[in-house]
Amino acid sequence: MSASAQTPVSTILQILRFAGIGLCATFVHVAVALAVGLVFQIGPMVANLAGFSVAFGVSFLGHARFTFRVDAPDVVHLRRFLALSACSLVLSSAITALATGLGASLAQAMICVGFIVPALSFIGARFWAFSDRATP
């Protein structure tokens, strides 16, 4: 079903699936980073990158197959999702810098990130990264 043909109920279910996959990917990110860091005694930045990389795969496959139900995810979807993920990272960093620069605490900044970034990521994933549009 295309994004424009969805009912309000199917959209809410899709948002719930998006959140569930996001939570799973976050768990995988943290677990892999901790495991790699502790087992291989490597630095936190490399461990975090390892966790992010594995979680990216979980997130991409989960969203492609489960959240947005793409029949045959391909390299175009992968490139779009990678670009969207990079933009989400930049956006979360910008929100954090702006909020803390304006005097907010880190916790307040993270609350802003926690609401804004997932919402915009969902919109980007639904209408661009996993859309059936032919243009890359």
Disulfide bonds with the S-S distance in Angstrom:
none
